[in-house]
């Protein structure tokens, strides 16, 4: 097996670095209130439900516009949509590289916005959307003219998505949707919401849940409030649906196949989250080593003390192991059907999420009092990545998936190497 980064990706990383220095860092310096110790206050419209400030999102839009013009934003998107047909391996390496640079406009954590965009829902539209839906939504998603939120989680159901209580009933040429969604991300500025609702089948069974493209201003759809989270600002809405009527052609994919549709992007998103976790963890480790060499206590550098060395050595060891697993799994994701390696994706995701939280916590500890302040980036890194131990499948769900494969509960037993 070749463990070298492919030469084309190496060149792409160098080109991205040059672009960041020439185009993105100057824009960041012009808007430092969003990146220094004031970042949370400057970004958050506290008097308007805690949503992102319009001015902050305008800076992000300008970053994406520049990245798109330079040919980087759509790297992972099919060429027919202006992309480069980028691979999952390439995206894993790129996202790790960007996160390892630390906080900045090039790779903002809170908004999951980067110069190389992550568009996992593209697979949903590409595989399941009609030509009319693709024409209406895809280009607008890149330019920001179309903003699609994601409504799967409910007040009583998160990881147990097959038990959704939101229902959609056929009424002539329409469907009528009733229910509620929680942590409906992106609703503060969405033009449409992807609403998952049961249209048939039995409770607890994945078959029978469908996905609807619902206009955000549809009568009966209401944003009740925004949840304030550990990492602000927040775009996670509590949404109610009261007799929301949509035409039958608002369904994305076939009736009853909604959860299978959702799985097409969760695996790509999880491996990319894992790669970002490795990169952010490496940043925390690197900064801690640097500080330990510079900080003098009791007449000696902190770096001479085993209490400092050993935790960082263990983190670096785990970082190396998880990095290789992430890249191997990303490569396999390019070669196989995503469900064939769902257990490997789960391994990457939960281990990387734990790793970055541990690394950020250790960086805070090693930096002492200033590590605890918002003048340093570690608390922000921790608060952001802590969410991934819960969202998009909690770590317990990820471990459960690994166990399902190991013990043969999925119909595919884990094979022991001979």
C-alpha positions as CSV (number, residue, x, y, z in Angstrom):
1,X,0.0,0.0,0.0
2,X,1.3,3.5,-0.9
3,X,1.0,5.8,2.0
4,X,2.3,8.9,0.1
5,X,-0.1,11.7,-0.5
6,X,-0.8,11.7,-4.3
7,X,1.2,14.2,-6.2
8,X,-1.8,16.0,-7.6
9,X,-3.1,16.5,-4.0
10,X,0.3,17.8,-2.9
11,X,0.2,20.4,-5.6
12,X,-3.4,21.3,-4.8
13,X,-2.5,21.8,-1.1
14,X,0.4,24.2,-2.2
15,X,-2.0,26.1,-4.5
16,X,-4.6,26.4,-1.8
17,X,-1.9,27.7,0.7
18,X,-0.9,30.3,-1.8
19,X,-4.5,31.3,-2.4
20,X,-5.2,31.6,1.3
21,X,-2.2,33.9,1.8
22,X,-3.0,36.1,-1.2
23,X,-6.8,36.3,-1.0
24,X,-8.2,35.1,2.3
25,X,-5.8,36.3,5.0
26,X,-6.1,40.0,3.9
27,X,-9.9,39.6,4.1
28,X,-9.5,38.0,7.5
29,X,-7.3,40.9,8.7
30,X,-9.9,43.4,7.6
31,X,-12.5,41.6,9.9
32,X,-10.4,40.5,12.9
33,X,-13.3,41.0,15.3
34,X,-14.7,37.7,14.0
35,X,-11.5,35.8,14.7
36,X,-9.9,37.1,17.8
37,X,-11.2,37.0,21.4
38,X,-14.3,39.0,20.3
39,X,-15.4,36.3,17.8
40,X,-18.4,34.9,19.6
41,X,-19.9,38.3,20.5
42,X,-19.1,39.7,17.0
43,X,-20.7,36.8,15.2
44,X,-23.8,36.4,17.3
45,X,-27.0,38.5,17.0
46,X,-27.9,37.9,20.6
47,X,-31.0,40.1,20.4
48,X,-32.4,38.2,17.4
49,X,-32.5,34.6,18.8
50,X,-28.8,34.1,18.9
51,X,-28.5,33.6,15.1
52,X,-25.4,34.5,13.1
53,X,-25.1,38.2,12.4
54,X,-25.8,39.2,8.8
55,X,-22.4,41.0,8.5
56,X,-20.6,37.9,9.6
57,X,-22.3,35.8,7.1
58,X,-21.5,38.4,4.4
59,X,-17.8,37.9,5.2
60,X,-18.2,34.1,4.8
61,X,-20.0,34.6,1.5
62,X,-17.2,36.8,0.2
63,X,-14.7,34.1,1.2
64,X,-16.7,31.5,-0.7
65,X,-17.0,33.7,-3.7
66,X,-13.3,34.2,-3.9
67,X,-12.6,30.5,-3.4
68,X,-15.1,29.6,-6.1
69,X,-13.6,32.1,-8.6
70,X,-10.2,30.6,-7.9
71,X,-11.5,27.1,-8.6
72,X,-11.2,25.6,-5.1
73,X,-14.6,25.7,-3.6
74,X,-16.2,23.0,-5.8
75,X,-13.3,20.6,-5.7
76,X,-15.4,17.6,-4.6
77,X,-18.3,18.5,-6.9
78,X,-18.8,16.7,-10.3
79,X,-17.3,18.5,-13.3
80,X,-20.7,19.0,-14.9
81,X,-21.5,21.3,-12.0
82,X,-18.2,23.2,-12.2
83,X,-16.2,21.0,-9.9
84,X,-13.2,18.7,-10.2
85,X,-14.6,15.3,-9.4
86,X,-12.6,15.4,-6.2
87,X,-12.2,12.1,-4.3
88,X,-13.0,11.3,-0.8
89,X,-9.4,10.7,-0.1
90,X,-8.5,14.1,-1.5
91,X,-11.2,15.7,0.6
92,X,-10.0,14.0,3.7
93,X,-6.4,15.2,3.2
94,X,-7.5,18.7,2.3
95,X,-9.8,19.1,5.3
96,X,-7.2,17.8,7.7
97,X,-4.7,20.2,6.1
98,X,-7.0,23.2,6.5
99,X,-7.9,22.3,10.1
100,X,-4.3,21.9,11.1
101,X,-3.7,25.6,10.2
102,X,-5.9,26.6,13.2
103,X,-8.7,29.0,13.3
104,X,-9.3,31.4,10.4
105,X,-11.5,32.4,7.6
106,X,-10.0,29.7,5.4
107,X,-11.7,27.0,7.5
108,X,-14.3,28.4,9.9
109,X,-15.5,25.9,12.4
110,X,-18.8,27.3,13.7
111,X,-20.2,27.6,10.1
112,X,-18.4,24.6,8.7
113,X,-17.4,26.9,5.9
114,X,-14.0,26.5,4.0
115,X,-12.2,27.5,0.9
116,X,-12.7,23.9,-0.3
117,X,-16.4,23.4,0.3
118,X,-18.1,20.4,1.8
119,X,-21.3,19.6,-0.2
120,X,-22.3,16.2,0.9
121,X,-25.9,16.8,0.0
122,X,-24.8,16.9,-3.7
123,X,-24.9,13.2,-3.7
124,X,-28.5,13.3,-2.6
125,X,-29.6,15.6,-5.4
126,X,-27.4,13.8,-8.0
127,X,-28.6,10.3,-7.2
128,X,-32.3,11.0,-6.3
129,X,-33.3,14.3,-7.6
130,X,-35.3,14.9,-10.8
131,X,-33.7,16.9,-13.6
132,X,-36.0,19.8,-12.7
133,X,-34.9,19.7,-9.0
134,X,-31.3,19.6,-10.0
135,X,-31.7,22.6,-12.2
136,X,-33.5,24.5,-9.5
137,X,-31.3,23.8,-6.6
138,X,-27.7,22.7,-7.4
139,X,-26.1,25.9,-8.8
140,X,-27.9,28.0,-6.3
141,X,-26.4,26.0,-3.5
142,X,-22.9,26.9,-4.6
143,X,-23.6,30.6,-5.1
144,X,-25.7,30.9,-2.0
145,X,-28.9,31.9,-3.8
146,X,-30.5,28.6,-2.7
147,X,-30.0,27.6,1.0
148,X,-31.4,24.2,2.0
149,X,-31.8,23.3,5.6
150,X,-32.0,19.8,6.9
151,X,-34.9,18.6,9.1
152,X,-34.5,15.0,10.3
153,X,-34.2,15.1,14.2
154,X,-37.3,15.6,16.2
155,X,-38.1,16.5,19.8
156,X,-38.5,12.9,20.8
157,X,-36.3,11.2,18.2
158,X,-32.6,11.8,17.2
159,X,-30.5,8.8,16.4
160,X,-33.6,6.6,16.3
161,X,-34.7,8.2,13.1
162,X,-36.8,5.3,12.0
163,X,-39.3,6.2,14.7
164,X,-40.1,9.7,13.3
165,X,-43.5,11.0,14.4
166,X,-43.8,13.6,11.7
167,X,-46.3,12.3,9.1
168,X,-47.0,13.2,5.5
169,X,-50.4,12.1,4.1
170,X,-51.3,12.1,0.5
171,X,-54.2,14.4,-0.4
172,X,-55.0,14.4,-4.1
173,X,-51.9,15.9,-5.9
174,X,-50.4,17.1,-2.6
175,X,-48.9,15.8,0.6
176,X,-50.0,17.3,3.9
177,X,-47.2,17.3,6.6
178,X,-47.7,17.5,10.4
179,X,-45.1,17.2,13.1
180,X,-42.1,19.0,14.5
181,X,-38.3,19.1,14.0
182,X,-35.5,19.9,16.4
183,X,-32.0,21.3,15.6
184,X,-33.2,22.0,12.1
185,X,-29.9,23.4,11.0
186,X,-29.8,26.4,8.7
187,X,-33.4,27.6,9.1
188,X,-32.4,31.1,10.0
189,X,-31.6,31.9,6.4
190,X,-33.0,28.9,4.4
191,X,-35.0,29.1,1.3
192,X,-36.1,25.5,1.6
193,X,-36.1,22.8,4.2
194,X,-35.5,19.1,3.6
195,X,-38.2,17.6,5.8
196,X,-38.2,13.8,6.6
197,X,-41.6,12.4,7.3
198,X,-43.3,9.0,7.5
199,X,-45.5,8.3,4.5
200,X,-46.1,4.6,5.2
201,X,-44.6,1.5,6.7
202,X,-44.2,0.4,10.3
203,X,-42.8,2.5,13.1
204,X,-39.2,1.5,13.8
205,X,-38.6,0.4,10.2
206,X,-36.5,2.5,7.8
207,X,-38.8,1.9,4.9
208,X,-41.7,4.3,4.7
209,X,-39.9,7.6,5.5
210,X,-39.8,10.1,2.7
211,X,-38.0,13.4,2.1
212,X,-39.8,16.6,1.0
213,X,-38.4,19.8,-0.3
214,X,-40.5,22.4,1.6
215,X,-40.2,26.1,1.0
216,X,-39.2,27.9,4.2
217,X,-42.1,30.3,3.8
218,X,-44.7,27.6,3.3
219,X,-47.9,28.3,5.3
220,X,-47.9,26.2,8.4
221,X,-44.1,25.9,8.7
222,X,-43.0,27.9,11.7
223,X,-39.6,28.5,13.4
224,X,-40.6,28.4,17.0
225,X,-37.2,29.5,18.4
226,X,-33.4,28.9,18.0
227,X,-31.6,26.7,20.4
228,X,-28.6,28.4,22.1
229,X,-25.7,26.0,22.1
230,X,-22.3,25.6,23.6
231,X,-20.8,27.1,20.5
232,X,-22.6,30.3,19.4
233,X,-24.0,31.7,17.2
234,X,-26.6,29.0,16.6
235,X,-28.6,28.2,13.4
236,X,-30.4,25.2,15.0
237,X,-34.1,25.8,14.9
238,X,-37.1,24.2,16.6
239,X,-39.7,23.9,13.8
240,X,-43.4,23.1,13.8
241,X,-45.3,21.8,10.8
242,X,-49.0,22.4,10.9
243,X,-50.9,21.1,7.8
244,X,-48.0,22.1,5.6
245,X,-49.1,21.3,2.0
246,X,-46.6,20.6,-0.7
247,X,-47.1,19.1,-4.2
248,X,-46.1,15.5,-4.9
249,X,-43.2,16.6,-7.0
250,X,-41.7,18.2,-3.9
251,X,-40.6,14.7,-2.9
252,X,-36.8,14.1,-3.2
253,X,-36.3,10.5,-4.3
254,X,-38.9,7.7,-4.2
255,X,-41.6,7.5,-1.6
256,X,-40.5,5.6,1.5
257,X,-36.7,5.7,0.7
258,X,-35.9,8.9,2.7
259,X,-33.5,7.3,5.2
260,X,-31.6,5.5,2.4
261,X,-31.3,8.9,0.7
262,X,-29.9,10.4,3.9
263,X,-27.3,7.7,4.2
264,X,-25.7,8.7,0.9
265,X,-24.3,11.9,2.4
266,X,-23.8,10.9,6.1
267,X,-20.9,8.6,5.3
268,X,-19.1,11.3,3.3
269,X,-19.8,13.9,5.9
270,X,-18.6,11.7,8.8
271,X,-15.3,10.8,7.2
272,X,-14.7,14.5,6.4
273,X,-15.6,15.4,10.0
274,X,-13.1,12.8,11.1
275,X,-10.4,14.3,8.9
276,X,-11.1,17.8,10.3
277,X,-10.8,16.4,13.8
278,X,-7.4,14.9,13.1
279,X,-6.2,18.2,11.7
280,X,-7.5,20.3,14.6
281,X,-6.0,17.8,17.1
282,X,-2.7,18.1,15.3
283,X,-2.9,21.9,15.6
284,X,-3.6,21.6,19.3
285,X,-0.6,19.2,19.8
286,X,1.7,21.4,17.8
287,X,0.8,24.6,19.6
288,X,1.2,22.8,22.9
289,X,4.7,21.5,22.1
290,X,5.7,25.0,20.9
291,X,4.4,26.6,24.1
292,X,6.0,24.0,26.3
293,X,9.4,24.8,24.7
294,X,9.0,28.5,25.3
295,X,7.4,28.6,28.8
296,X,9.9,28.6,31.6
297,X,8.8,27.4,35.1
298,X,11.0,26.9,38.1
299,X,14.0,27.8,35.9
300,X,13.3,25.2,33.2
301,X,11.1,24.9,30.0
302,X,7.8,23.0,30.5
303,X,9.0,20.7,27.8
304,X,11.5,19.1,30.1
305,X,8.8,17.7,32.4
306,X,7.3,14.2,31.8
307,X,3.9,15.4,33.0
308,X,3.9,17.6,29.9
309,X,5.7,15.2,27.5
310,X,3.8,12.0,28.1
311,X,0.2,13.2,27.5
312,X,1.3,14.9,24.3
313,X,3.3,11.9,23.2
314,X,0.1,9.7,23.6
315,X,-2.0,12.2,21.7
316,X,0.5,12.3,18.9
317,X,0.5,8.5,18.7
318,X,-3.2,8.4,18.5
319,X,-3.3,11.2,16.0
320,X,-1.0,9.2,13.7
321,X,-3.1,6.1,14.0
322,X,-6.4,7.8,13.4
323,X,-5.0,9.8,10.5
324,X,-4.0,6.6,8.6
325,X,-7.4,4.9,9.3
326,X,-9.2,8.0,8.0
327,X,-7.2,8.1,4.8
328,X,-7.5,4.4,4.3
329,X,-11.3,4.5,4.8
330,X,-11.6,7.6,2.6
331,X,-9.8,5.7,-0.2
332,X,-12.1,2.7,0.3
333,X,-15.1,5.0,0.1
334,X,-13.9,5.9,-3.4
335,X,-13.7,2.3,-4.4
336,X,-16.7,0.6,-2.8
337,X,-20.4,1.2,-2.0
338,X,-20.6,3.3,1.2
339,X,-22.6,0.7,3.1
340,X,-19.8,-1.8,2.7
341,X,-17.5,0.2,4.9
342,X,-20.0,1.9,7.2
343,X,-18.3,0.3,10.2
344,X,-14.9,1.8,9.2
345,X,-16.4,5.2,8.8
346,X,-18.0,4.9,12.2
347,X,-14.6,3.9,13.7
348,X,-13.0,7.0,12.1
349,X,-15.7,9.3,13.2
350,X,-16.0,8.5,16.9
351,X,-12.3,8.1,17.5
352,X,-11.4,11.4,15.7
353,X,-14.1,13.3,17.6
354,X,-12.8,12.0,20.9
355,X,-9.2,12.7,19.8
356,X,-9.7,16.4,19.0
357,X,-11.7,17.0,22.2
358,X,-8.9,15.4,24.2
359,X,-6.2,17.4,22.4
360,X,-8.0,20.7,22.9
361,X,-8.6,20.0,26.5
362,X,-4.9,19.1,27.0
363,X,-3.8,22.3,25.1
364,X,-5.9,24.3,27.5
365,X,-4.3,22.6,30.5
366,X,-0.7,23.0,29.1
367,X,-1.3,26.7,28.3
368,X,-2.5,27.2,31.9
369,X,-4.6,30.4,32.6
370,X,-4.3,31.8,29.1
371,X,-5.3,28.5,27.6
372,X,-8.7,29.0,29.4
373,X,-9.2,32.4,27.8
374,X,-10.8,33.3,24.6
375,X,-7.6,35.0,23.5
376,X,-6.4,31.4,22.7
377,X,-8.2,29.2,20.2
378,X,-8.5,26.0,22.2
379,X,-11.8,26.6,23.9
380,X,-13.4,27.4,20.6
381,X,-12.0,24.2,19.0
382,X,-13.3,22.2,22.0
383,X,-16.7,23.7,21.9
384,X,-17.1,23.1,18.2
385,X,-15.9,19.6,18.0
386,X,-17.7,18.5,21.2
387,X,-20.9,18.6,19.2
388,X,-19.7,15.9,16.8
389,X,-19.7,13.3,19.6
390,X,-23.5,13.7,19.5
391,X,-24.7,15.0,16.1
392,X,-25.0,13.0,12.9
393,X,-24.9,9.8,14.9
394,X,-23.6,9.9,18.5
395,X,-20.4,8.1,19.3
396,X,-22.6,5.4,21.0
397,X,-24.4,4.9,17.6
398,X,-21.1,4.7,15.8
399,X,-19.7,2.1,18.3
400,X,-23.0,0.2,17.9
401,X,-22.5,0.1,14.1
402,X,-19.0,-1.3,14.6
403,X,-20.4,-4.0,16.9
404,X,-23.3,-4.8,14.5
405,X,-20.7,-5.7,11.8
406,X,-18.4,-7.5,14.2
407,X,-21.1,-9.8,15.5
408,X,-22.9,-10.3,12.2
409,X,-26.2,-8.5,13.1
410,X,-26.2,-6.7,9.8
411,X,-25.8,-9.8,7.7
412,X,-22.2,-9.0,7.1
413,X,-19.9,-10.5,9.8
414,X,-16.5,-9.1,10.4
415,X,-13.9,-11.2,8.7
416,X,-10.9,-12.1,10.8
417,X,-7.6,-11.9,8.8
418,X,-6.0,-15.3,8.3
